[in-house]
Amino acid sequence: NGDLANWMIPGKMVKGMGGAMDLVAGVKKVVVVMEHVAKDGPKFLHACNLPLTGAKVVDLLITDLGVFSIDKHGNGGAKLVELAEGVTVDEIKANTEATFVVAL
C-alpha cells in the first residue's frame, strides 16, 4: 500500500526518522531505490515492521532485482513492471514477501 519505513543504522535502532519524513510529506511522487534483500531476508514486505516514515507515499520501487509500480490510492498492491538483467520472475518471487502481480 505504499508505506515507507526509512531506517538505516546498522546494528541499532534510533529514536527518530530524521529528515526523511519531511521529504515524503506532500510531494507528488516518491521513488524508493533499495536493495531487494537484507541479510535477514526480504525488504519488500506485506507491511512495515518499523515505525513509518510515511504512510501510502511510495509510487515506484526500484531494487537491484526489478522495478515495481505501487497503487497507493486504489486497491493497493504492487505490479512488477521491469526485471533487472539476468533476473527471473521466480527469483523475485522467492525474495519478496509482499504480494505483487507481474505486468511485464
Helices and strands as residue ranges (DSSP letters): H 20-24, E 31-34, E 37-38, E 41-42, E 60-63, E 66-70, E 78-83, H 89-94, E 100-102
